[in-house]
Amino acid sequence: MKLNVLGEDSIQEHELPMYMYKSLKPTLKLNKKLDEKVIAKGIVKSEKIYQPMWTVKMLVIADRKPFPPKIKPNMVFVDAISGYRGLFPNIPPVTQQEVTSSKVKNVTITKQELLEKYLINIQEKQINRNYVLKKPRYEVEEAEVVYLPLWLIEVDTDFFTKTFLINANTGESEDLLKKLWKSNEWKL
């Protein structure tokens, strides 16, 4: 199955122990016997999964009579499972990859829900607060599902047993995303 993958998917499996060690609590790092090699030996299972994210390209149009309107392109993301949402600080690359369908998580937020609820919420709560008096108009150019590559790793060592979720683009821990999958905190 061909997917539009968000980012460059540059973190390789052999690099994971380093990123997992970085994401550990400082109290665990104090133990001199715990290092990346111990974590690497403790890996029980590791697999790459693909998290669906809605991305919306839109124009923010601020009218400034008698001057021409100020038009600013913007890109919004909404996690298609938990509803976690926000603005991209810069537009990430999207590449196509061939992936087995068993590693792809299912979309639970429909395009209609995205446009009717989530996008309006982002406009009102995040973008409009930058405009003091007159609020801008919005023009949606494109809304599509892209997939964020994540490493799901189960580790069992003498020091801890934990499931890590590591972003395959940045190497950052995505524990917040893992918690949000189980809660309805961001759902509308």
C-alpha positions as CSV (number, residue, x, y, z in Angstrom):
1,M,0.0,0.0,0.0
2,K,1.4,3.4,-1.0
3,L,1.3,6.1,1.7
4,N,2.1,9.8,1.9
5,V,4.6,9.9,4.7
6,L,5.3,13.0,6.7
7,G,8.9,14.0,7.1
8,E,12.1,12.2,6.0
9,D,11.8,9.0,8.1
10,S,15.5,9.2,8.8
11,I,15.9,7.4,12.2
12,Q,17.1,3.9,11.6
13,E,16.5,0.9,13.9
14,H,20.2,0.7,15.1
15,E,20.0,4.3,16.4
16,L,16.9,3.7,18.6
17,P,18.8,2.8,21.9
18,M,20.5,6.3,21.8
19,Y,17.1,8.0,21.4
20,M,15.4,5.8,24.1
21,Y,18.3,6.6,26.5
22,K,17.8,10.3,25.9
23,S,14.1,10.1,26.7
24,L,14.6,8.3,30.1
25,K,13.9,10.1,33.3
26,P,17.0,11.7,34.9
27,T,16.8,9.4,38.0
28,L,17.3,6.3,35.7
29,K,20.2,8.0,33.9
30,L,22.0,8.4,37.3
31,N,22.6,4.6,37.4
32,K,26.1,4.2,35.8
33,K,25.3,0.6,34.8
34,L,22.4,1.7,32.6
35,D,23.5,2.8,29.1
36,E,22.6,2.4,25.5
37,K,24.1,-1.1,25.2
38,V,21.9,-2.4,28.1
39,I,18.8,-0.9,26.4
40,A,19.8,-2.4,23.0
41,K,20.1,-5.9,24.7
42,G,16.7,-5.4,26.4
43,I,14.7,-4.7,23.2
44,V,12.0,-7.4,23.0
45,K,10.2,-6.0,20.0
46,S,10.5,-3.1,17.6
47,E,8.3,-2.1,14.7
48,K,7.7,0.9,12.7
49,I,4.0,2.1,12.6
50,Y,2.3,4.8,10.7
51,Q,0.1,7.3,12.6
52,P,-2.5,9.1,10.4
53,M,-2.5,12.9,10.6
54,W,-4.8,15.2,8.7
55,T,-2.9,18.2,7.2
56,V,-4.7,21.2,5.9
57,K,-3.1,23.8,3.7
58,M,-5.0,27.1,3.9
59,L,-4.7,30.8,3.4
60,V,-5.3,33.3,6.2
61,I,-6.6,36.5,4.7
62,A,-6.5,39.6,6.8
63,D,-8.4,42.5,5.2
64,R,-6.7,45.9,5.8
65,K,-8.8,48.6,4.0
66,P,-7.7,50.7,2.1
67,F,-4.6,48.5,1.6
68,P,-4.7,45.1,-0.2
69,P,-5.4,42.2,2.1
70,K,-2.5,40.4,3.8
71,I,-2.4,36.8,2.7
72,K,-0.4,34.3,4.8
73,P,-0.2,30.6,4.0
74,N,-0.6,28.2,6.9
75,M,-0.5,24.5,7.5
76,V,-2.6,22.8,10.2
77,F,-2.3,19.3,11.6
78,V,-4.9,17.2,13.4
79,D,-4.1,13.7,14.7
80,A,-6.6,11.5,13.0
81,I,-7.0,9.3,16.1
82,S,-6.9,11.5,19.2
83,G,-7.8,14.9,17.8
84,Y,-4.6,16.6,19.0
85,R,-4.1,19.6,16.8
86,G,-2.0,22.6,16.1
87,L,0.0,24.6,13.5
88,F,3.2,23.5,11.8
89,P,6.0,26.0,12.4
90,N,7.3,25.1,8.9
91,I,6.0,22.9,6.2
92,P,7.5,19.4,6.4
93,P,8.3,17.3,3.3
94,V,5.9,14.6,2.3
95,T,7.2,11.5,0.5
96,Q,5.5,8.4,-0.9
97,Q,6.5,5.0,0.5
98,E,5.4,1.4,0.1
99,V,4.2,0.1,3.5
100,T,2.4,-3.1,4.6
101,S,-1.2,-2.3,5.7
102,S,-0.8,-4.0,9.1
103,K,1.6,-1.3,10.2
104,V,-0.9,1.5,9.4
105,K,-3.2,2.8,12.1
106,N,-6.8,3.5,11.1
107,V,-8.3,7.0,10.7
108,T,-11.1,7.7,13.2
109,I,-11.7,11.4,12.4
110,T,-13.5,11.9,9.1
111,K,-12.8,14.7,6.6
112,Q,-16.2,16.2,7.4
113,E,-15.5,16.3,11.1
114,L,-12.1,17.8,10.4
115,L,-13.6,20.6,8.3
116,E,-16.7,21.3,10.5
117,K,-15.2,21.0,14.0
118,Y,-11.4,20.7,14.3
119,L,-10.4,23.2,11.7
120,I,-12.8,25.8,13.0
121,N,-11.5,25.1,16.6
122,I,-7.9,25.8,15.4
123,Q,-8.9,29.0,13.6
124,E,-10.8,30.3,16.7
125,K,-8.4,29.2,19.5
126,Q,-5.0,29.4,17.8
127,I,-4.9,31.7,14.8
128,N,-7.6,34.3,15.7
129,R,-5.8,35.2,18.9
130,N,-3.0,36.9,16.8
131,Y,-5.6,39.3,15.4
132,V,-6.8,41.9,18.0
133,L,-9.7,43.6,16.2
134,K,-11.0,42.2,13.0
135,K,-10.6,38.5,12.6
136,P,-9.2,37.1,9.3
137,R,-11.0,35.0,6.6
138,Y,-9.8,31.5,5.7
139,E,-9.5,29.8,2.4
140,V,-8.9,26.0,2.6
141,E,-6.7,24.9,-0.3
142,E,-6.2,21.2,0.5
143,A,-6.9,18.6,3.2
144,E,-5.3,15.2,3.1
145,V,-4.3,12.4,5.3
146,V,-0.5,11.9,5.7
147,Y,1.2,9.3,8.0
148,L,3.7,10.1,10.7
149,P,6.3,7.3,11.0
150,L,6.8,6.1,14.6
151,W,9.0,3.4,16.1
152,L,7.1,1.3,18.7
153,I,9.7,-0.5,20.9
154,E,9.2,-2.8,23.8
155,V,12.1,-2.9,26.2
156,D,12.6,-5.3,29.2
157,T,15.8,-4.7,31.3
158,D,16.8,-5.2,34.9
159,F,16.3,-1.4,35.4
160,F,12.9,-0.9,33.7
161,T,10.2,-2.4,31.5
162,K,8.7,0.1,29.1
163,T,7.1,0.7,25.7
164,F,8.7,3.6,23.9
165,L,7.2,5.5,21.0
166,I,9.9,7.3,19.1
167,N,9.3,9.8,16.2
168,A,11.1,8.3,13.1
169,N,11.8,11.8,11.8
170,T,13.3,13.5,14.9
171,G,14.1,10.8,17.4
172,E,11.9,12.6,20.0
173,S,9.8,10.6,22.4
174,E,6.1,10.7,21.5
175,D,4.8,9.5,24.9
176,L,2.1,12.2,24.9
177,L,0.7,10.9,21.6
178,K,0.6,7.4,23.1
179,K,-1.3,8.6,26.1
180,L,-3.7,10.6,23.9
181,W,-4.7,7.5,21.9
182,K,-6.4,6.1,25.0
183,S,-8.0,9.4,26.2
184,N,-10.7,11.6,24.7
185,E,-9.1,14.8,26.0
186,W,-8.7,16.4,22.5
187,K,-11.8,15.0,20.9
188,L,-14.6,17.4,19.8
